[in-house]
């Protein structure tokens, strides 16, 4: 029997969407206000989902205390109240779109979670705009 457990987290971060190969005009045309050279911020909500068989000894798919600690140390402490473009190494050369942020989060967590468990990350940039990445 496969079950999915979910852990919700939150972080606030600033970013700027732009492609440094493009002119300011093209960046403004494609990314609009999100290309503001002075950055802008979001209150991100994150849901990390882990799917697998229930361990018959513990009754857990994954110990939620372990998942909570991984998210706190590897995501919240790394991203919260940061300028993603300037302070998070992955985004020095990668545009910090919600899509790319979700992939970076998934990659940070994947090797720290049992490979027999499936991992999915859902990142809400706004209450209405969110992305999901599951490594596919």
C-alpha positions as CSV (number, residue, x, y, z in Angstrom):
1,X,0.0,0.0,0.0
2,X,1.5,3.3,-1.1
3,X,0.8,6.4,0.8
4,X,1.8,10.0,0.4
5,X,2.9,12.2,3.4
6,X,3.2,15.9,3.0
7,X,5.1,18.6,4.9
8,X,4.2,22.3,4.4
9,X,6.8,25.0,4.8
10,X,7.2,28.7,4.1
11,X,9.9,31.2,3.2
12,X,10.0,34.8,2.0
13,X,12.5,35.7,-0.7
14,X,13.3,38.4,-3.3
15,X,14.2,37.8,-6.9
16,X,14.4,39.3,-10.3
17,X,13.5,37.4,-13.5
18,X,15.7,38.3,-16.4
19,X,17.9,36.8,-19.0
20,X,21.3,38.5,-19.1
21,X,21.6,37.7,-22.8
22,X,18.7,40.0,-23.6
23,X,18.2,43.7,-23.6
24,X,16.4,45.4,-20.8
25,X,13.5,46.1,-23.2
26,X,13.2,42.4,-24.1
27,X,13.4,41.4,-20.4
28,X,10.7,43.9,-19.6
29,X,8.5,42.6,-22.4
30,X,8.8,39.0,-21.4
31,X,9.0,39.2,-17.6
32,X,7.1,42.5,-17.0
33,X,7.3,43.8,-13.4
34,X,9.2,40.7,-12.4
35,X,12.2,42.1,-14.3
36,X,12.5,45.1,-12.0
37,X,16.2,45.7,-11.5
38,X,15.5,46.5,-7.9
39,X,13.9,43.0,-7.4
40,X,10.6,42.1,-5.9
41,X,9.5,39.5,-3.3
42,X,7.2,36.6,-2.6
43,X,5.8,34.8,0.4
44,X,6.4,31.2,-0.9
45,X,4.6,28.2,0.4
46,X,6.2,24.9,-0.2
47,X,4.7,21.4,0.1
48,X,7.1,18.5,0.0
49,X,5.4,15.2,-0.7
50,X,7.0,11.8,-0.1
51,X,5.3,8.6,-1.4
52,X,6.1,5.0,-0.5
53,X,5.1,1.9,1.3
54,X,4.2,2.1,5.0
55,X,7.0,0.6,7.1
56,X,5.3,-2.2,9.1
57,X,7.5,-1.6,12.1
58,X,7.0,2.2,12.5
59,X,3.7,2.8,10.6
60,X,5.5,5.6,8.8
61,X,6.3,6.2,5.1
62,X,8.9,8.6,6.4
63,X,9.5,10.0,9.8
64,X,8.0,13.5,9.6
65,X,10.5,14.9,12.1
66,X,13.3,14.0,9.7
67,X,11.5,15.6,6.8
68,X,10.9,18.7,8.9
69,X,14.6,19.0,9.7
70,X,15.7,18.5,6.1
71,X,13.3,21.2,4.9
72,X,14.3,23.6,7.6
73,X,18.1,23.2,7.1
74,X,18.3,22.7,3.4
75,X,15.5,25.0,2.2
76,X,14.2,27.4,4.7
77,X,17.5,28.4,6.1
78,X,19.1,28.7,2.7
79,X,16.2,30.7,1.0
80,X,14.3,32.6,3.7
81,X,14.8,36.3,3.6
82,X,17.3,36.0,0.9
83,X,17.8,37.7,-2.5
84,X,17.7,34.5,-4.6
85,X,19.7,36.0,-7.5
86,X,22.4,37.3,-5.2
87,X,22.6,35.0,-2.2
88,X,21.7,31.5,-3.4
89,X,24.5,30.0,-5.5
90,X,22.2,28.0,-7.8
91,X,20.7,31.2,-9.1
92,X,23.9,33.0,-9.9
93,X,23.4,31.6,-13.5
94,X,19.9,30.2,-13.3
95,X,16.8,32.4,-13.7
96,X,14.9,32.0,-10.3
97,X,11.5,31.3,-11.8
98,X,9.1,29.2,-9.7
99,X,9.8,26.3,-12.1
100,X,13.6,26.6,-11.5
101,X,13.2,27.1,-7.8
102,X,11.1,24.0,-7.5
103,X,13.7,21.9,-9.4
104,X,16.5,23.3,-7.2
105,X,14.6,22.4,-4.0
106,X,13.9,18.9,-5.3
107,X,17.6,18.4,-6.1
108,X,18.6,19.6,-2.7
109,X,16.3,17.1,-1.0
110,X,16.4,14.1,-3.4
111,X,19.7,12.5,-2.2
112,X,18.7,13.0,1.5
113,X,15.5,10.9,1.2
114,X,15.5,7.2,0.8
115,X,15.7,6.4,-3.0
116,X,12.8,3.9,-2.6
117,X,10.5,6.8,-1.8
118,X,9.1,9.1,-4.5
119,X,9.6,12.9,-4.0
120,X,7.4,15.7,-5.2
121,X,7.8,19.4,-4.6
122,X,4.9,21.9,-5.0
123,X,5.9,25.6,-4.7
124,X,3.3,28.4,-4.4
125,X,4.7,31.7,-5.6
126,X,1.3,33.2,-5.0
127,X,-2.0,31.6,-3.8
128,X,-3.0,31.2,-7.5
129,X,0.4,30.5,-9.1
130,X,2.2,27.3,-8.2
131,X,4.3,24.6,-9.8
132,X,4.9,21.0,-9.1
133,X,8.1,19.0,-9.8
134,X,8.6,15.3,-9.2
135,X,11.9,14.7,-10.9
136,X,10.4,13.7,-14.3
